[in-house]
């Protein structure tokens, strides 16, 4: 048992921190809100200044696109925890690197037996091409069907349907809403329900359908990617609508399709904890220097206790990142539980950290010029993506209740 | 990063598992059919079982070999604890002595003290208790008032009261923090003593709590005579010696937090027994939040263990794990009582006992408020709360308090 980072992992993290420090990501995030109309109630200046820096070349230089791809296909052959270290660094400075979409897609392709998947991997590993993961939430102990995020509201529809076309190919129709990093992606990889007349006993899908992995060229016929901006300009999202779009049928085990969802949860958790670290550091620094009634505000118990609460949630989140990072390969049966727990705690921690950051700074923390609102925006949107933190919390309960029921049966 | 055993650890685990398999029938039965009910019988059986565990090398694993330990690392101790839990047999009776007080003696005791006391402690022949807290000195431990006065012949006379003392009713010895110089500053005038619990003038009284049971004691000392060699770590060095004990307390909590039975699997079982509750979204949300936090604490424990293995000493942030565990268990008790209704509060309900036990546990090892102060200052580096007790002789401080009251 050893939870220490290896020298390579420390290097990976420090290198990521160094590479991202060359960009003024926070300033760019604020400028982008001004430019791109990210302020639903006004407050932004029309025709503002900047664009977000393109961080993909930096990612390629550092080898991040191939983190989860094996050597034979040009990747670094590392695991979830390594990828989570990089996402944590991105989260610290709110850097929009398109890894949340790209990495789960490469994980699905890596576990596919289809030759077409192997053919896609080298260009994705080098970053010459970029993939986006079409997210679909696997069934749980209450709802036995796959679902995707809705365009509006709370009712979660079934994933798009794939119909068999020529050998090894399908046509896919339907919509994936709020897909991370979809705009500008070259390949879309994810889960669809294969339309089969009689259904399959082991597919885990609804009658008449079976979850399958598909890879679709983003520029192909019948593929529309609508760029979506919501509240946090650093987060690239897209609605992907498919209308009989031709795709490759990936021969990927259903467990791998589910694991891609859990991986995305773990990556988002890691990114969130990175953002918590910065929010806490900045809050603590301010609480040391700002004086009221003749003493630093950090000496007041009320302020001190709220900051230790952020620390408590941050450390709980960090511990679960270790669990999730280890479980993907070390205990695959626990990966769903570990990733969902990490997502649940990290999402809550980021909300607490962002709100505390604003409170500790007082009025100035709620002004446009301050960085706190950028972390607040990150917290609010992040918690609603990829099923939302509520679904992750529910999955923690579901996994444990299933384990408990099995233990009771065995006894 | 790896949670699996190294080959050496796996070999250790196999050895421990084999011993437990062979000897678990000799362990005292504390629950279920055939369980012991007589308090004295239970204590005697658990002391004997501790002796067997120590003999087999499953207790005091990190203690040096010369004092009966194995001279191994914290991981090997955790492996033993995990295997003991897996075999569903009780662990050692004197976890406080072996986990906290013994290591304090090893660090600060004289060779004579170590030779005389450690072996009997490890084997359960002599159980120990921790005599630190007082009615007016808990989180602010350096405010202790139990007074030891040195006599002309070098011996001591001790008078005062201690409280929240686990195991005092059957302990042979206690490690006691007393004030020996009332005119020195608060933290300077303290000395640590080892006290025979059968000495004339020592009175142990059970302290009943919300559950109606007495998990703790209060202990009174009325002019108790102590030999000159009862001092541990030198006269006036009591605060430093106490800090060593508190450090081992954090380690014990960090490594064994889930040993209290506050774990996600147990709470999930209680909910799973009610199929209707298992499908209720609100119940699931609460269970998910509680369980995620408690799972986090398990891995925080592994992080602490990794630090220990690398020769680092866990800091006060390990105390945050205690905050999470206690509040998570309180929340779980609430949820289970909401699901089960009044049955959860029945006389024989394990949940009624847990629900009663937790409000007091919140303050064990220091109140949550003071813990958050300490962590804010030591870990986050926030400026300290202004203090009115620094640099003042303890006698003056007491006089000021009395004048204000």
Interface residues (C-beta under 8 A of the other chain):
Chain A: X1 X2 X3 X4 X5 X6 X9 X81 X142 X280 X284 X287 X288 X295 X296 X298 X299 X300 X301 X303 X304 X305 X307 X308 X309 X311 X312 X315 X316 X317 X319 X320 X322 X323 X325 X326 X330 X331 X337 X338 X340 X341 X344 X345 X348 X390 X392 X393 X394 X395 X396 X397 X398 X400 X401 X403 X404 X405 X407 X408
Chain B: X1 X2 X3 X4 X5 X9 X75 X78 X264 X265 X268 X269 X271 X272 X273 X278 X279 X281 X283 X284 X285 X287 X288 X289 X291 X292 X293 X295 X296 X297 X298 X299 X300 X302 X303 X305 X306 X309 X310 X317 X320 X323 X324 X369 X372 X373 X375 X376 X377 X379 X380 X381 X382 X383 X384 X385 X386
